[in-house]
Amino acid sequence: MIRDHDALVVGAGGAGLWAALELAKAGVDSAVLTKLYPTRSHTGAAQGGVCAALGNQEEDHWEWHMFDTVKGGDYLVDQDAAEVLAREAIETVIELEHMGLPFNRTDDGRIDQRRFGGHTRNYGEGPVKRACYAADRTGHMILQTLYQQCLKHGVKFYDEYHVVDLVTEGGELGDGGRAAGVVAYRIADGELVVLRSKAVLLATGGFGRMFRVTSNAWSLTGDGVALAYRHGVPMQDMEFYQFHPTGIVGIGILLSEAARGEGGTLLNDLGERFMKDYAPNLMELAPRDMVSRAIYQEIRAGRGIGGKDYVYLDVRHLGRKVIEEKLPDITEFARVYQGVEPLTEPVPIQPTAHYAMGGIPTDLLTRVTRDTAHTVVPGLYAAGEAASVSVHGANRLGTNSLVDLLVFGRRAGRQMAADVRGVRMPAVDDAVMEPVRAELEAIRGRQGGERAAAIRRDLADVMMDDVGVYRDETCLRRAQKAVGGLRERYRTVAVHDTGTTFNTDLLEARELGYLLDCAEAMVASALARTESRGAHSREDYPERDDTKFLAHTLATRRDGVISLAYKPVTITKFQPKPRTY
Ligand SMILES: Cc1cc2nc3c(=O)[nH]c(=O)nc-3n(C[C@H](O)[C@H](O)[C@H](O)COP(=O)(O)OP(=O)(O)OC[C@H]3O[C@@H](n4cnc5c(N)ncnc54)[C@H](O)[C@@H]3O)c2cc1C
């Protein structure tokens, strides 16, 4: 089967939906493909807030937001991108308000704002209230609001279509070819469909499922990042993966930073607010990389609770009113998943794998680039967590992802609408689906191979234990070997379900391949970066090295061999300085 649309959006999270909305408003024949029903996208799980320097509560300016973003990202942020983010944050949040998003309000009816880690007044003087929020369900509200708008504007959705390949024309994407559409697997009946298109946006989200303890949904397996990579597009800055400080012990479900933004504290076994020793100025509102490392330091020093591998998040002093009005969901998570009552007890927490700073490299217009010279891949776009533009550099600030979706999702839709004019429909036929059909059939037909779940579990262990918050040469070499071994095992992956109806067994096996691609690039990039910056913390190279590494890593795989190249960071306003809080 073959279908045509002038533009395709892969992914129905915040980034994909806003792009689709712009395409619909521009009258472009377009469609969204999503493996999940749209409102199940991970954006709906986002809790704490979306930031914009509205200045509703306290004086604020987009320049301060830009500075915090650059410093928070340990100067690996492209500053032209951070400027776009901080400026357009304001108008996109107001546009969302006008679409009807039910933000919490101040007494005089304006959007309420709260504090979040690393967001400061006047270039680092102290915390500022910049995060707009709807209780601790901000992402849910954004997703519902955008989805409603998409329905209102008649956006075409292919729900539960799993994109399994990109279609190219004129060569591989890494060699000057263009994106010409996608191959999708219809989950309901296993039918493969070729969708031809003049422009394809990858908005497929992150890949936190490569770690054992993670806040990420089961579906976050790096599909878009890996599919582009398989066609020659580099993965950028993969070594920078964020661990969020406060996950539920063992299972990783997130307890939003909003808890600390509202005044929650972190306590060690001695009952001390240990952040005073690590970030005396911002304390618990230091950026996430620092707070996660501080928690590990306390645990290593034997000051975890009862000597164990967790510390406490304490919100008792905030009182029932604040907790019920501003943090209802996360306190309920603590009750349901831990059996702890946050009104009267401190909550045991430990860092949880959370967010990919790296991903598909793009320019400011969301066009995918393929080398250190920023050469654009025709017809291919990326936005949201799958993309690396790069506004987050080596470490993202809380609330800066949701705003990234809004700003760059909107830019993607507008850019695609402009670019498809006058371009002809690619002339590919449905034979382009044959390679991926053969790969899927091989998995389905294999007798006696290994199940994906076992390989996935081992991958999650390796990545958690050896490529987590702290790294060094020894553990990274061990991880490299282990991931190589897992790739070998994956060659014989097999499934129990050989049918065509809702065969999630087959699709999960496919997704594991994407996770392995992302993991392999992450380990190679982390090994080569012999410095510590943001979330990439090398115990054997504890200092940041701006002479060698003020650059983005581009990892490319050709004929099974990964090569790395380095692309300079764009610096406009803020020269790198030591990063203290
Ligand atoms: C628990 C949690 C809380 C968070 N809280 C905050 C917060 O308060 N503030 C903040 O700024 N950030 C927060 N984040 C981060 C932020 O929510 C995510 O980075 C962001 O929502 C990602 O959005 P996205 O549009 O890129 O993709 P997602 O919302 O992850 O959506 C991905 C989409 O891609 C589709 N897809 C994927 N693969 C395929 C495929 N092969 N074929 C077809 N479709 C595919 C899926 O169906 C889905 O629709 C949080 C994240 C988590 C996990």
PDBQT file of the ligand as one rigid body, heavy atoms in Angstrom, charges set to zero:
ROOT
HETATM    1  C1  LIG A 601       7.809  11.607  34.116  1.00  0.00    +0.000 C 
HETATM    2  C2  LIG A 601       8.327  12.780  33.332  1.00  0.00    +0.000 A 
HETATM    3  C3  LIG A 601       8.101  14.073  33.791  1.00  0.00    +0.000 A 
HETATM    4  C4  LIG A 601       8.590  15.169  33.066  1.00  0.00    +0.000 A 
HETATM    5  N1  LIG A 601       8.332  16.435  33.538  1.00  0.00    +0.000 NA
HETATM    6  C5  LIG A 601       8.755  17.507  32.805  1.00  0.00    +0.000 A 
HETATM    7  C6  LIG A 601       8.434  18.843  33.206  1.00  0.00    +0.000 A 
HETATM    8  O1  LIG A 601       7.740  19.083  34.184  1.00  0.00    +0.000 OA
HETATM    9  N2  LIG A 601       8.895  19.863  32.447  1.00  0.00    +0.000 N 
HETATM   10  C7  LIG A 601       9.634  19.661  31.327  1.00  0.00    +0.000 A 
HETATM   11  O2  LIG A 601      10.028  20.629  30.672  1.00  0.00    +0.000 OA
HETATM   12  N3  LIG A 601       9.933  18.403  30.908  1.00  0.00    +0.000 NA
HETATM   13  C8  LIG A 601       9.501  17.325  31.608  1.00  0.00    +0.000 A 
HETATM   14  N4  LIG A 601       9.792  16.057  31.178  1.00  0.00    +0.000 N 
HETATM   15  C9  LIG A 601      10.454  15.878  29.870  1.00  0.00    +0.000 C 
HETATM   16  C10 LIG A 601       9.445  16.059  28.742  1.00  0.00    +0.000 C 
HETATM   17  O3  LIG A 601       8.182  15.660  29.164  1.00  0.00    +0.000 OA
HETATM   18  C11 LIG A 601       9.818  15.231  27.509  1.00  0.00    +0.000 C 
HETATM   19  O4  LIG A 601      11.144  15.494  27.150  1.00  0.00    +0.000 OA
HETATM   20  C12 LIG A 601       8.895  15.616  26.347  1.00  0.00    +0.000 C 
HETATM   21  O5  LIG A 601       7.555  15.491  26.731  1.00  0.00    +0.000 OA
HETATM   22  C13 LIG A 601       9.155  14.832  25.082  1.00  0.00    +0.000 C 
HETATM   23  O6  LIG A 601       8.181  15.219  24.136  1.00  0.00    +0.000 OA
HETATM   24  P1  LIG A 601       8.260  14.800  22.603  1.00  0.00    +0.000 P 
HETATM   25  O7  LIG A 601       7.191  15.559  21.898  1.00  0.00    +0.000 OA
HETATM   26  O8  LIG A 601       9.648  14.965  22.134  1.00  0.00    +0.000 OA
HETATM   27  O9  LIG A 601       7.959  13.255  22.602  1.00  0.00    +0.000 OA
HETATM   28  P2  LIG A 601       6.953  12.318  23.451  1.00  0.00    +0.000 P 
HETATM   29  O10 LIG A 601       5.931  13.094  24.181  1.00  0.00    +0.000 OA
HETATM   30  O11 LIG A 601       7.801  11.363  24.194  1.00  0.00    +0.000 OA
HETATM   31  O12 LIG A 601       6.184  11.575  22.293  1.00  0.00    +0.000 OA
HETATM   32  C14 LIG A 601       6.833  10.691  21.407  1.00  0.00    +0.000 C 
HETATM   33  C15 LIG A 601       5.850  10.366  20.309  1.00  0.00    +0.000 C 
HETATM   34  O13 LIG A 601       6.518   9.653  19.296  1.00  0.00    +0.000 OA
HETATM   35  C16 LIG A 601       5.749   8.555  18.913  1.00  0.00    +0.000 C 
HETATM   36  N5  LIG A 601       6.657   7.528  18.398  1.00  0.00    +0.000 N 
HETATM   37  C17 LIG A 601       7.834   7.108  18.915  1.00  0.00    +0.000 A 
HETATM   38  N6  LIG A 601       8.383   6.169  18.133  1.00  0.00    +0.000 NA
HETATM   39  C18 LIG A 601       7.543   5.993  17.093  1.00  0.00    +0.000 A 
HETATM   40  C19 LIG A 601       7.546   5.154  15.950  1.00  0.00    +0.000 A 
HETATM   41  N7  LIG A 601       8.526   4.276  15.727  1.00  0.00    +0.000 N 
HETATM   42  N8  LIG A 601       6.507   5.235  15.093  1.00  0.00    +0.000 NA
HETATM   43  C20 LIG A 601       5.486   6.103  15.307  1.00  0.00    +0.000 A 
HETATM   44  N9  LIG A 601       5.431   6.915  16.369  1.00  0.00    +0.000 NA
HETATM   45  C21 LIG A 601       6.451   6.861  17.244  1.00  0.00    +0.000 A 
HETATM   46  C22 LIG A 601       4.968   8.143  20.143  1.00  0.00    +0.000 C 
HETATM   47  O14 LIG A 601       3.806   7.463  19.797  1.00  0.00    +0.000 OA
HETATM   48  C23 LIG A 601       4.681   9.516  20.766  1.00  0.00    +0.000 C 
HETATM   49  O15 LIG A 601       3.508  10.049  20.210  1.00  0.00    +0.000 OA
HETATM   50  C24 LIG A 601       9.317  14.953  31.879  1.00  0.00    +0.000 A 
HETATM   51  C25 LIG A 601       9.526  13.662  31.421  1.00  0.00    +0.000 A 
HETATM   52  C26 LIG A 601       9.063  12.585  32.139  1.00  0.00    +0.000 A 
HETATM   53  C27 LIG A 601       9.368  11.200  31.634  1.00  0.00    +0.000 C 
ENDROOT
TORSDOF 0
